[in-house]
Amino acid sequence: WEDIPVVILTAKDLTVEDRQQLKGNVERVLQKGDYNREQLLSEVRELVKHRVEPQAPAET
């Protein structure tokens, strides 16, 4: 489960305390309304791309 990036999309204005509690547990906090659909998908794709390692082909 450690390899799954956690992304938060929120409309809430996070306080310093909120961000401190999330630190180390989430990959990215995105503010709702700051991204259109394509930008949001692009951000998520980039986060996932860096976590996915190509697997070696199975030996037969």
PDB file of N, CA, C and O in Angstrom:
ATOM      1  N   TRP A   1       0.807  -1.195   0.000  1.00  0.00           N
ATOM      2  CA  TRP A   1       0.000   0.000   0.000  1.00  0.00           C
ATOM      3  C   TRP A   1       0.854   1.264   0.000  1.00  0.00           C
ATOM      4  O   TRP A   1       0.383   2.343  -0.358  1.00  0.00           O
ATOM      5  N   GLU A   2       2.084   1.121   0.396  1.00  0.00           N
ATOM      6  CA  GLU A   2       2.960   2.296   0.468  1.00  0.00           C
ATOM      7  C   GLU A   2       3.201   2.935  -0.891  1.00  0.00           C
ATOM      8  O   GLU A   2       3.529   4.119  -0.973  1.00  0.00           O
ATOM      9  N   ASP A   3       3.039   2.156  -1.960  1.00  0.00           N
ATOM     10  CA  ASP A   3       3.313   2.670  -3.294  1.00  0.00           C
ATOM     11  C   ASP A   3       2.136   3.412  -3.911  1.00  0.00           C
ATOM     12  O   ASP A   3       2.263   3.970  -5.001  1.00  0.00           O
ATOM     13  N   ILE A   4       1.004   3.429  -3.236  1.00  0.00           N
ATOM     14  CA  ILE A   4      -0.171   4.111  -3.770  1.00  0.00           C
ATOM     15  C   ILE A   4      -0.127   5.570  -3.325  1.00  0.00           C
ATOM     16  O   ILE A   4      -0.176   5.858  -2.130  1.00  0.00           O
ATOM     17  N   PRO A   5      -0.035   6.500  -4.294  1.00  0.00           N
ATOM     18  CA  PRO A   5       0.010   7.910  -3.911  1.00  0.00           C
ATOM     19  C   PRO A   5      -1.360   8.383  -3.418  1.00  0.00           C
ATOM     20  O   PRO A   5      -2.381   8.120  -4.055  1.00  0.00           O
ATOM     21  N   VAL A   6      -1.372   9.068  -2.304  1.00  0.00           N
ATOM     22  CA  VAL A   6      -2.610   9.622  -1.759  1.00  0.00           C
ATOM     23  C   VAL A   6      -2.681  11.086  -2.170  1.00  0.00           C
ATOM     24  O   VAL A   6      -1.781  11.874  -1.881  1.00  0.00           O
ATOM     25  N   VAL A   7      -3.771  11.433  -2.851  1.00  0.00           N
ATOM     26  CA  VAL A   7      -3.984  12.797  -3.318  1.00  0.00           C
ATOM     27  C   VAL A   7      -5.281  13.300  -2.696  1.00  0.00           C
ATOM     28  O   VAL A   7      -6.296  12.604  -2.712  1.00  0.00           O
ATOM     29  N   ILE A   8      -5.241  14.491  -2.158  1.00  0.00           N
ATOM     30  CA  ILE A   8      -6.433  15.095  -1.572  1.00  0.00           C
ATOM     31  C   ILE A   8      -6.878  16.239  -2.463  1.00  0.00           C
ATOM     32  O   ILE A   8      -6.091  17.121  -2.806  1.00  0.00           O
ATOM     33  N   LEU A   9      -8.146  16.211  -2.833  1.00  0.00           N
ATOM     34  CA  LEU A   9      -8.767  17.297  -3.586  1.00  0.00           C
ATOM     35  C   LEU A   9      -9.800  17.915  -2.652  1.00  0.00           C
ATOM     36  O   LEU A   9     -10.771  17.262  -2.271  1.00  0.00           O
ATOM     37  N   THR A  10      -9.590  19.167  -2.288  1.00  0.00           N
ATOM     38  CA  THR A  10     -10.442  19.781  -1.272  1.00  0.00           C
ATOM     39  C   THR A  10     -10.839  21.205  -1.642  1.00  0.00           C
ATOM     40  O   THR A  10     -10.108  21.914  -2.333  1.00  0.00           O
ATOM     41  N   ALA A  11     -11.998  21.598  -1.172  1.00  0.00           N
ATOM     42  CA  ALA A  11     -12.439  22.982  -1.307  1.00  0.00           C
ATOM     43  C   ALA A  11     -12.126  23.758  -0.031  1.00  0.00           C
ATOM     44  O   ALA A  11     -12.256  24.982   0.010  1.00  0.00           O
ATOM     45  N   LYS A  12     -11.716  23.040   1.000  1.00  0.00           N
ATOM     46  CA  LYS A  12     -11.417  23.661   2.293  1.00  0.00           C
ATOM     47  C   LYS A  12     -10.078  24.393   2.239  1.00  0.00           C
ATOM     48  O   LYS A  12      -9.115  23.913   1.640  1.00  0.00           O
ATOM     49  N   ASP A  13     -10.036  25.543   2.864  1.00  0.00           N
ATOM     50  CA  ASP A  13      -8.761  26.229   3.044  1.00  0.00           C
ATOM     51  C   ASP A  13      -8.064  25.554   4.217  1.00  0.00           C
ATOM     52  O   ASP A  13      -8.476  25.707   5.367  1.00  0.00           O
ATOM     53  N   LEU A  14      -7.015  24.814   3.920  1.00  0.00           N
ATOM     54  CA  LEU A  14      -6.321  24.067   4.965  1.00  0.00           C
ATOM     55  C   LEU A  14      -5.472  24.995   5.821  1.00  0.00           C
ATOM     56  O   LEU A  14      -4.782  25.882   5.319  1.00  0.00           O
ATOM     57  N   THR A  15      -5.541  24.769   7.101  1.00  0.00           N
ATOM     58  CA  THR A  15      -4.726  25.541   8.034  1.00  0.00           C
ATOM     59  C   THR A  15      -3.322  24.938   8.072  1.00  0.00           C
ATOM     60  O   THR A  15      -3.084  23.850   7.548  1.00  0.00           O
ATOM     61  N   VAL A  16      -2.421  25.649   8.686  1.00  0.00           N
ATOM     62  CA  VAL A  16      -1.065  25.137   8.877  1.00  0.00           C
ATOM     63  C   VAL A  16      -1.131  23.831   9.665  1.00  0.00           C
ATOM     64  O   VAL A  16      -0.398  22.885   9.377  1.00  0.00           O
ATOM     65  N   GLU A  17      -2.010  23.789  10.653  1.00  0.00           N
ATOM     66  CA  GLU A  17      -2.180  22.575  11.458  1.00  0.00           C
ATOM     67  C   GLU A  17      -2.689  21.409  10.603  1.00  0.00           C
ATOM     68  O   GLU A  17      -2.210  20.283  10.738  1.00  0.00           O
ATOM     69  N   ASP A  18      -3.666  21.685   9.719  1.00  0.00           N
ATOM     70  CA  ASP A  18      -4.175  20.644   8.813  1.00  0.00           C
ATOM     71  C   ASP A  18      -3.038  20.080   7.961  1.00  0.00           C
ATOM     72  O   ASP A  18      -2.874  18.866   7.849  1.00  0.00           O
ATOM     73  N   ARG A  19      -2.269  20.969   7.373  1.00  0.00           N
ATOM     74  CA  ARG A  19      -1.171  20.533   6.498  1.00  0.00           C
ATOM     75  C   ARG A  19      -0.116  19.755   7.280  1.00  0.00           C
ATOM     76  O   ARG A  19       0.457  18.792   6.770  1.00  0.00           O
ATOM     77  N   GLN A  20       0.132  20.168   8.501  1.00  0.00           N
ATOM     78  CA  GLN A  20       1.106  19.473   9.342  1.00  0.00           C
ATOM     79  C   GLN A  20       0.643  18.050   9.628  1.00  0.00           C
ATOM     80  O   GLN A  20       1.449  17.119   9.620  1.00  0.00           O
ATOM     81  N   GLN A  21      -0.654  17.879   9.880  1.00  0.00           N
ATOM     82  CA  GLN A  21      -1.204  16.550  10.146  1.00  0.00           C
ATOM     83  C   GLN A  21      -1.114  15.652   8.919  1.00  0.00           C
ATOM     84  O   GLN A  21      -0.950  14.439   9.047  1.00  0.00           O
ATOM     85  N   LEU A  22      -1.220  16.239   7.736  1.00  0.00           N
ATOM     86  CA  LEU A  22      -1.178  15.463   6.496  1.00  0.00           C
ATOM     87  C   LEU A  22       0.250  15.167   6.041  1.00  0.00           C
ATOM     88  O   LEU A  22       0.480  14.224   5.284  1.00  0.00           O
ATOM     89  N   LYS A  23       1.191  15.959   6.495  1.00  0.00           N
ATOM     90  CA  LYS A  23       2.584  15.845   6.056  1.00  0.00           C
ATOM     91  C   LYS A  23       3.099  14.419   6.242  1.00  0.00           C
ATOM     92  O   LYS A  23       2.987  13.831   7.318  1.00  0.00           O
ATOM     93  N   GLY A  24       3.658  13.892   5.181  1.00  0.00           N
ATOM     94  CA  GLY A  24       4.209  12.545   5.225  1.00  0.00           C
ATOM     95  C   GLY A  24       3.196  11.461   4.919  1.00  0.00           C
ATOM     96  O   GLY A  24       3.569  10.313   4.679  1.00  0.00           O
ATOM     97  N   ASN A  25       1.907  11.814   4.926  1.00  0.00           N
ATOM     98  CA  ASN A  25       0.864  10.831   4.654  1.00  0.00           C
ATOM     99  C   ASN A  25       0.224  10.995   3.287  1.00  0.00           C
ATOM    100  O   ASN A  25      -0.415  10.071   2.783  1.00  0.00           O
ATOM    101  N   VAL A  26       0.388  12.153   2.690  1.00  0.00           N
ATOM    102  CA  VAL A  26      -0.208  12.398   1.380  1.00  0.00           C
ATOM    103  C   VAL A  26       0.866  12.874   0.412  1.00  0.00           C
ATOM    104  O   VAL A  26       1.843  13.515   0.799  1.00  0.00           O
ATOM    105  N   GLU A  27       0.659  12.546  -0.837  1.00  0.00           N
ATOM    106  CA  GLU A  27       1.599  12.946  -1.887  1.00  0.00           C
ATOM    107  C   GLU A  27       1.367  14.400  -2.296  1.00  0.00           C
ATOM    108  O   GLU A  27       2.306  15.170  -2.497  1.00  0.00           O
ATOM    109  N   ARG A  28       0.087  14.749  -2.413  1.00  0.00           N
ATOM    110  CA  ARG A  28      -0.227  16.097  -2.885  1.00  0.00           C
ATOM    111  C   ARG A  28      -1.597  16.510  -2.384  1.00  0.00           C
ATOM    112  O   ARG A  28      -2.507  15.685  -2.288  1.00  0.00           O
ATOM    113  N   VAL A  29      -1.744  17.789  -2.064  1.00  0.00           N
ATOM    114  CA  VAL A  29      -3.037  18.382  -1.723  1.00  0.00           C
ATOM    115  C   VAL A  29      -3.364  19.364  -2.837  1.00  0.00           C
ATOM    116  O   VAL A  29      -2.613  20.306  -3.090  1.00  0.00           O
ATOM    117  N   LEU A  30      -4.489  19.137  -3.498  1.00  0.00           N
ATOM    118  CA  LEU A  30      -4.914  19.990  -4.600  1.00  0.00           C
ATOM    119  C   LEU A  30      -6.142  20.782  -4.171  1.00  0.00           C
ATOM    120  O   LEU A  30      -7.062  20.240  -3.558  1.00  0.00           O
ATOM    121  N   GLN A  31      -6.145  22.051  -4.497  1.00  0.00           N
ATOM    122  CA  GLN A  31      -7.261  22.918  -4.139  1.00  0.00           C
ATOM    123  C   GLN A  31      -8.324  22.837  -5.226  1.00  0.00           C
ATOM    124  O   GLN A  31      -8.051  23.094  -6.398  1.00  0.00           O
ATOM    125  N   LYS A  32      -9.532  22.478  -4.824  1.00  0.00           N
ATOM    126  CA  LYS A  32     -10.648  22.375  -5.755  1.00  0.00           C
ATOM    127  C   LYS A  32     -10.883  23.737  -6.405  1.00  0.00           C
ATOM    128  O   LYS A  32     -10.861  24.768  -5.731  1.00  0.00           O
ATOM    129  N   GLY A  33     -11.106  23.733  -7.704  1.00  0.00           N
ATOM    130  CA  GLY A  33     -11.347  24.975  -8.424  1.00  0.00           C
ATOM    131  C   GLY A  33     -10.093  25.546  -9.056  1.00  0.00           C
ATOM    132  O   GLY A  33     -10.181  26.412  -9.926  1.00  0.00           O
ATOM    133  N   ASP A  34      -8.919  25.076  -8.632  1.00  0.00           N
ATOM    134  CA  ASP A  34      -7.663  25.564  -9.205  1.00  0.00           C
ATOM    135  C   ASP A  34      -7.278  24.814 -10.470  1.00  0.00           C
ATOM    136  O   ASP A  34      -6.386  25.241 -11.203  1.00  0.00           O
ATOM    137  N   TYR A  35      -7.949  23.695 -10.728  1.00  0.00           N
ATOM    138  CA  TYR A  35      -7.602  22.837 -11.854  1.00  0.00           C
ATOM    139  C   TYR A  35      -8.846  22.533 -12.672  1.00  0.00           C
ATOM    140  O   TYR A  35      -9.922  22.301 -12.122  1.00  0.00           O
ATOM    141  N   ASN A  36      -8.689  22.536 -14.000  1.00  0.00           N
ATOM    142  CA  ASN A  36      -9.779  22.021 -14.815  1.00  0.00           C
ATOM    143  C   ASN A  36      -9.602  20.504 -14.912  1.00  0.00           C
ATOM    144  O   ASN A  36      -8.628  19.960 -14.391  1.00  0.00           O
ATOM    145  N   ARG A  37     -10.513  19.835 -15.559  1.00  0.00           N
ATOM    146  CA  ARG A  37     -10.501  18.371 -15.610  1.00  0.00           C
ATOM    147  C   ARG A  37      -9.182  17.830 -16.156  1.00  0.00           C
ATOM    148  O   ARG A  37      -8.592  16.923 -15.569  1.00  0.00           O
ATOM    149  N   GLU A  38      -8.724  18.377 -17.265  1.00  0.00           N
ATOM    150  CA  GLU A  38      -7.496  17.879 -17.896  1.00  0.00           C
ATOM    151  C   GLU A  38      -6.273  18.122 -17.022  1.00  0.00           C
ATOM    152  O   GLU A  38      -5.397  17.261 -16.939  1.00  0.00           O
ATOM    153  N   GLN A  39      -6.200  19.259 -16.379  1.00  0.00           N
ATOM    154  CA  GLN A  39      -5.071  19.553 -15.492  1.00  0.00           C
ATOM    155  C   GLN A  39      -5.058  18.598 -14.301  1.00  0.00           C
ATOM    156  O   GLN A  39      -4.001  18.122 -13.887  1.00  0.00           O
ATOM    157  N   LEU A  40      -6.233  18.328 -13.763  1.00  0.00           N
ATOM    158  CA  LEU A  40      -6.341  17.415 -12.626  1.00  0.00           C
ATOM    159  C   LEU A  40      -5.900  16.013 -13.023  1.00  0.00           C
ATOM    160  O   LEU A  40      -5.131  15.373 -12.306  1.00  0.00           O
ATOM    161  N   LEU A  41      -6.387  15.536 -14.169  1.00  0.00           N
ATOM    162  CA  LEU A  41      -5.984  14.213 -14.645  1.00  0.00           C
ATOM    163  C   LEU A  41      -4.489  14.154 -14.917  1.00  0.00           C
ATOM    164  O   LEU A  41      -3.846  13.142 -14.637  1.00  0.00           O
ATOM    165  N   SER A  42      -3.939  15.215 -15.454  1.00  0.00           N
ATOM    166  CA  SER A  42      -2.505  15.269 -15.731  1.00  0.00           C
ATOM    167  C   SER A  42      -1.695  15.175 -14.438  1.00  0.00           C
ATOM    168  O   SER A  42      -0.696  14.457 -14.384  1.00  0.00           O
ATOM    169  N   GLU A  43      -2.117  15.889 -13.407  1.00  0.00           N
ATOM    170  CA  GLU A  43      -1.433  15.826 -12.108  1.00  0.00           C
ATOM    171  C   GLU A  43      -1.445  14.403 -11.557  1.00  0.00           C
ATOM    172  O   GLU A  43      -0.420  13.897 -11.099  1.00  0.00           O
ATOM    173  N   VAL A  44      -2.612  13.763 -11.603  1.00  0.00           N
ATOM    174  CA  VAL A  44      -2.735  12.405 -11.074  1.00  0.00           C
ATOM    175  C   VAL A  44      -1.897  11.435 -11.901  1.00  0.00           C
ATOM    176  O   VAL A  44      -1.230  10.565 -11.340  1.00  0.00           O
ATOM    177  N   ARG A  45      -1.923  11.571 -13.224  1.00  0.00           N
ATOM    178  CA  ARG A  45      -1.108  10.696 -14.085  1.00  0.00           C
ATOM    179  C   ARG A  45       0.371  10.811 -13.739  1.00  0.00           C
ATOM    180  O   ARG A  45       1.070   9.801 -13.657  1.00  0.00           O
ATOM    181  N   GLU A  46       0.846  12.026 -13.538  1.00  0.00           N
ATOM    182  CA  GLU A  46       2.254  12.236 -13.201  1.00  0.00           C
ATOM    183  C   GLU A  46       2.614  11.567 -11.877  1.00  0.00           C
ATOM    184  O   GLU A  46       3.670  10.945 -11.755  1.00  0.00           O
ATOM    185  N   LEU A  47       1.741  11.696 -10.900  1.00  0.00           N
ATOM    186  CA  LEU A  47       2.001  11.074  -9.601  1.00  0.00           C
ATOM    187  C   LEU A  47       2.050   9.559  -9.717  1.00  0.00           C
ATOM    188  O   LEU A  47       2.913   8.912  -9.126  1.00  0.00           O
ATOM    189  N   VAL A  48       1.129   9.002 -10.475  1.00  0.00           N
ATOM    190  CA  VAL A  48       1.073   7.547 -10.634  1.00  0.00           C
ATOM    191  C   VAL A  48       2.254   7.060 -11.465  1.00  0.00           C
ATOM    192  O   VAL A  48       2.840   6.020 -11.163  1.00  0.00           O
ATOM    193  N   LYS A  49       2.603   7.798 -12.501  1.00  0.00           N
ATOM    194  CA  LYS A  49       3.700   7.400 -13.389  1.00  0.00           C
ATOM    195  C   LYS A  49       5.005   7.228 -12.614  1.00  0.00           C
ATOM    196  O   LYS A  49       5.780   6.313 -12.892  1.00  0.00           O
ATOM    197  N   HIS A  50       5.245   8.095 -11.658  1.00  0.00           N
ATOM    198  CA  HIS A  50       6.485   8.016 -10.885  1.00  0.00           C
ATOM    199  C   HIS A  50       6.479   6.872  -9.884  1.00  0.00           C
ATOM    200  O   HIS A  50       7.527   6.509  -9.350  1.00  0.00           O
ATOM    201  N   ARG A  51       5.327   6.310  -9.628  1.00  0.00           N
ATOM    202  CA  ARG A  51       5.215   5.208  -8.675  1.00  0.00           C
ATOM    203  C   ARG A  51       5.176   3.847  -9.347  1.00  0.00           C
ATOM    204  O   ARG A  51       5.443   2.829  -8.708  1.00  0.00           O
ATOM    205  N   VAL A  52       4.844   3.822 -10.632  1.00  0.00           N
ATOM    206  CA  VAL A  52       4.703   2.551 -11.338  1.00  0.00           C
ATOM    207  C   VAL A  52       6.043   2.187 -11.958  1.00  0.00           C
ATOM    208  O   VAL A  52       6.591   2.933 -12.769  1.00  0.00           O
ATOM    209  N   GLU A  53       6.552   1.048 -11.568  1.00  0.00           N
ATOM    210  CA  GLU A  53       7.802   0.569 -12.136  1.00  0.00           C
ATOM    211  C   GLU A  53       7.481  -0.538 -13.124  1.00  0.00           C
ATOM    212  O   GLU A  53       6.659  -1.407 -12.833  1.00  0.00           O
ATOM    213  N   PRO A  54       8.121  -0.517 -14.295  1.00  0.00           N
ATOM    214  CA  PRO A  54       7.862  -1.594 -15.249  1.00  0.00           C
ATOM    215  C   PRO A  54       8.302  -2.931 -14.664  1.00  0.00           C
ATOM    216  O   PRO A  54       9.367  -3.040 -14.057  1.00  0.00           O
ATOM    217  N   GLN A  55       7.478  -3.925 -14.855  1.00  0.00           N
ATOM    218  CA  GLN A  55       7.810  -5.252 -14.361  1.00  0.00           C
ATOM    219  C   GLN A  55       8.583  -6.009 -15.428  1.00  0.00           C
ATOM    220  O   GLN A  55       8.329  -5.863 -16.623  1.00  0.00           O
ATOM    221  N   ALA A  56       9.527  -6.817 -14.977  1.00  0.00           N
ATOM    222  CA  ALA A  56      10.297  -7.641 -15.905  1.00  0.00           C
ATOM    223  C   ALA A  56       9.366  -8.692 -16.498  1.00  0.00           C
ATOM    224  O   ALA A  56       8.476  -9.192 -15.809  1.00  0.00           O
ATOM    225  N   PRO A  57       9.564  -9.032 -17.772  1.00  0.00           N
ATOM    226  CA  PRO A  57       8.718 -10.063 -18.382  1.00  0.00           C
ATOM    227  C   PRO A  57       8.908 -11.399 -17.668  1.00  0.00           C
ATOM    228  O   PRO A  57      10.003 -11.739 -17.220  1.00  0.00           O
ATOM    229  N   ALA A  58       7.832 -12.127 -17.580  1.00  0.00           N
ATOM    230  CA  ALA A  58       7.883 -13.440 -16.928  1.00  0.00           C
ATOM    231  C   ALA A  58       8.688 -14.402 -17.787  1.00  0.00           C
ATOM    232  O   ALA A  58       8.570 -14.416 -19.012  1.00  0.00           O
ATOM    233  N   GLU A  59       9.509 -15.206 -17.119  1.00  0.00           N
ATOM    234  CA  GLU A  59      10.297 -16.197 -17.848  1.00  0.00           C
ATOM    235  C   GLU A  59       9.412 -17.385 -18.175  1.00  0.00           C
ATOM    236  O   GLU A  59       8.570 -17.795 -17.376  1.00  0.00           O
ATOM    237  N   THR A  60       9.619 -17.931 -19.367  1.00  0.00           N
ATOM    238  CA  THR A  60       8.816 -19.102 -19.771  1.00  0.00           C
ATOM    239  C   THR A  60       9.667 -20.313 -19.923  1.00  0.00           C
ATOM    240  O   THR A  60       9.161 -21.385 -20.257  1.00  0.00           O
TER     241      THR A  60
END
